Amino acid sequence: MTFDSTFASLASMKTEETFGQRIRELRLKKDLTQRDLAKRVDLDFTYLSKIENGKMSPPSVTAIIRLAKQLEADEDELLALAGKAPARLGQALKESKGARMFYRSALSTQLSDEDWEKLREALERRTKGKK
């Protein structure tokens, strides 16, 4: 299983909303036209239109990060909806056997949002003061 397919699976488990639908929703909340947003993130507005309408695949990770910044959105949420893994996740998995083992375990178990939150809180308690 690749990072992209894993994140696409995670995104579809949470919601049926597509990457394009989420971009449109965020853009409209910011009261931006497709042309305005496209110009701000250095994309062709016709490409952005096709993304929002589900006629084109999501753009590159770099473009998604630019979109997240302009839309004041959660970068990881947009990357997950696009089926793309954040570079820092790939780096952590590449460098750490423990990270790979944790990742495999987490994916082989059906965790609820509450379970994920408890894991996050435990990690935060464990790493408090190590930053």
C-alpha positions as a Markdown table, in Angstrom:
| # | Residue | x | y | z |
|---|---|---|---|---|
| 1 | Met | 0.0 | 0.0 | 0.0 |
| 2 | Thr | 1.4 | 3.4 | -1.0 |
| 3 | Phe | 1.2 | 6.6 | 1.1 |
| 4 | Asp | -1.2 | 8.1 | -1.4 |
| 5 | Ser | -3.6 | 5.1 | -1.4 |
| 6 | Thr | -3.4 | 5.0 | 2.4 |
| 7 | Phe | -4.3 | 8.6 | 2.8 |
| 8 | Ala | -7.1 | 8.4 | 0.2 |
| 9 | Ser | -8.5 | 5.5 | 2.3 |
| 10 | Leu | -8.3 | 7.5 | 5.5 |
| 11 | Ala | -9.9 | 10.5 | 3.9 |
| 12 | Ser | -12.8 | 8.5 | 2.5 |
| 13 | Met | -13.4 | 6.8 | 5.9 |
| 14 | Lys | -14.0 | 10.2 | 7.6 |
| 15 | Thr | -16.2 | 11.8 | 5.0 |
| 16 | Glu | -17.5 | 11.5 | 1.5 |
| 17 | Glu | -16.5 | 15.1 | 0.7 |
| 18 | Thr | -13.9 | 15.4 | -2.1 |
| 19 | Phe | -10.8 | 17.5 | -2.3 |
| 20 | Gly | -12.5 | 19.7 | -4.9 |
| 21 | Gln | -15.7 | 20.2 | -2.9 |
| 22 | Arg | -13.6 | 21.2 | 0.2 |
| 23 | Ile | -11.6 | 23.7 | -1.8 |
| 24 | Arg | -14.8 | 25.2 | -3.2 |
| 25 | Glu | -16.3 | 25.4 | 0.3 |
| 26 | Leu | -13.2 | 27.1 | 1.8 |
| 27 | Arg | -12.9 | 29.5 | -1.2 |
| 28 | Leu | -16.5 | 30.6 | -0.9 |
| 29 | Lys | -16.1 | 31.1 | 2.9 |
| 30 | Lys | -13.3 | 33.5 | 2.0 |
| 31 | Asp | -15.4 | 35.2 | -0.6 |
| 32 | Leu | -12.9 | 34.5 | -3.3 |
| 33 | Thr | -13.6 | 33.9 | -7.0 |
| 34 | Gln | -11.8 | 31.0 | -8.7 |
| 35 | Arg | -9.7 | 33.5 | -10.6 |
| 36 | Asp | -8.7 | 35.3 | -7.3 |
| 37 | Leu | -7.7 | 32.1 | -5.6 |
| 38 | Ala | -5.9 | 30.7 | -8.7 |
| 39 | Lys | -3.9 | 33.9 | -9.1 |
| 40 | Arg | -2.9 | 33.8 | -5.4 |
| 41 | Val | -1.6 | 30.2 | -5.5 |
| 42 | Asp | -0.2 | 30.4 | -9.1 |
| 43 | Leu | -2.6 | 28.0 | -10.8 |
| 44 | Asp | -4.6 | 28.5 | -13.9 |
| 45 | Phe | -8.2 | 29.3 | -13.0 |
| 46 | Thr | -9.6 | 26.8 | -15.5 |
| 47 | Tyr | -7.5 | 24.1 | -13.8 |
| 48 | Leu | -8.9 | 25.1 | -10.4 |
| 49 | Ser | -12.4 | 25.0 | -11.8 |
| 50 | Lys | -11.8 | 21.5 | -13.0 |
| 51 | Ile | -10.4 | 20.4 | -9.6 |
| 52 | Glu | -13.4 | 21.8 | -7.8 |
| 53 | Asn | -15.8 | 20.1 | -10.2 |
| 54 | Gly | -14.0 | 16.8 | -9.9 |
| 55 | Lys | -12.8 | 16.7 | -13.5 |
| 56 | Met | -9.1 | 16.9 | -12.6 |
| 57 | Ser | -7.1 | 15.2 | -9.9 |
| 58 | Pro | -5.8 | 17.3 | -7.1 |
| 59 | Pro | -2.6 | 19.3 | -7.7 |
| 60 | Ser | 0.9 | 18.7 | -6.4 |
| 61 | Val | 1.7 | 18.7 | -2.6 |
| 62 | Thr | 3.3 | 22.1 | -3.1 |
| 63 | Ala | 0.2 | 23.6 | -4.6 |
| 64 | Ile | -2.0 | 22.0 | -2.0 |
| 65 | Ile | 0.1 | 23.7 | 0.7 |
| 66 | Arg | -0.2 | 27.0 | -1.0 |
| 67 | Leu | -4.0 | 26.5 | -1.2 |
| 68 | Ala | -4.2 | 25.7 | 2.5 |
| 69 | Lys | -2.3 | 28.8 | 3.4 |
| 70 | Gln | -4.4 | 31.1 | 1.3 |
| 71 | Leu | -7.6 | 29.5 | 2.5 |
| 72 | Glu | -6.4 | 29.3 | 6.1 |
| 73 | Ala | -7.2 | 25.6 | 6.1 |
| 74 | Asp | -5.7 | 22.5 | 7.7 |
| 75 | Glu | -2.9 | 21.5 | 5.4 |
| 76 | Asp | -3.0 | 17.9 | 6.6 |
| 77 | Glu | -6.8 | 17.7 | 6.0 |
| 78 | Leu | -6.4 | 18.9 | 2.4 |
| 79 | Leu | -3.5 | 16.5 | 1.8 |
| 80 | Ala | -5.5 | 13.6 | 3.1 |
| 81 | Leu | -8.5 | 14.5 | 1.0 |
| 82 | Ala | -6.2 | 14.7 | -2.0 |
| 83 | Gly | -4.8 | 11.2 | -1.2 |
| 84 | Lys | -1.3 | 12.6 | -0.6 |
| 85 | Ala | 1.0 | 12.1 | 2.4 |
| 86 | Pro | 2.7 | 15.0 | 4.1 |
| 87 | Ala | 6.5 | 14.9 | 3.4 |
| 88 | Arg | 7.2 | 14.9 | 7.1 |
| 89 | Leu | 5.3 | 11.7 | 7.5 |
| 90 | Gly | 7.3 | 10.0 | 4.8 |
| 91 | Gln | 10.5 | 11.2 | 6.3 |
| 92 | Ala | 9.5 | 9.9 | 9.8 |
| 93 | Leu | 8.6 | 6.5 | 8.4 |
| 94 | Lys | 11.8 | 6.4 | 6.4 |
| 95 | Glu | 14.0 | 7.2 | 9.4 |
| 96 | Ser | 12.3 | 5.4 | 12.3 |
| 97 | Lys | 11.5 | 1.8 | 12.7 |
| 98 | Gly | 9.3 | 2.7 | 15.7 |
| 99 | Ala | 7.3 | 5.1 | 13.5 |
| 100 | Arg | 6.8 | 2.4 | 10.9 |
| 101 | Met | 5.6 | -0.1 | 13.5 |
| 102 | Phe | 3.2 | 2.4 | 15.1 |
| 103 | Tyr | 1.9 | 3.4 | 11.7 |
| 104 | Arg | 1.2 | -0.3 | 10.7 |
| 105 | Ser | -0.4 | -1.0 | 14.0 |
| 106 | Ala | -2.6 | 2.1 | 13.8 |
| 107 | Leu | -3.8 | 1.2 | 10.3 |
| 108 | Ser | -4.5 | -2.4 | 11.1 |
| 109 | Thr | -6.9 | -1.4 | 14.0 |
| 110 | Gln | -10.2 | 0.4 | 13.5 |
| 111 | Leu | -9.7 | 3.4 | 15.8 |
| 112 | Ser | -12.5 | 5.8 | 16.6 |
| 113 | Asp | -11.9 | 9.6 | 16.7 |
| 114 | Glu | -12.0 | 9.3 | 20.5 |
| 115 | Asp | -9.2 | 6.6 | 20.3 |
| 116 | Trp | -7.1 | 8.9 | 18.1 |
| 117 | Glu | -7.6 | 11.8 | 20.4 |
| 118 | Lys | -6.5 | 9.7 | 23.4 |
| 119 | Leu | -3.4 | 8.6 | 21.5 |
| 120 | Arg | -2.6 | 12.2 | 20.7 |
| 121 | Glu | -3.1 | 13.3 | 24.3 |
| 122 | Ala | -0.8 | 10.5 | 25.5 |
| 123 | Leu | 1.8 | 11.5 | 23.0 |
| 124 | Glu | 1.5 | 15.1 | 24.1 |
| 125 | Arg | 1.9 | 14.2 | 27.8 |
| 126 | Arg | 4.9 | 12.0 | 27.0 |
| 127 | Thr | 6.7 | 14.6 | 24.9 |
| 128 | Lys | 5.8 | 17.6 | 27.1 |
| 129 | Gly | 9.0 | 19.6 | 27.7 |
| 130 | Lys | 11.0 | 17.8 | 25.0 |
| 131 | Lys | 10.5 | 20.4 | 22.4 |
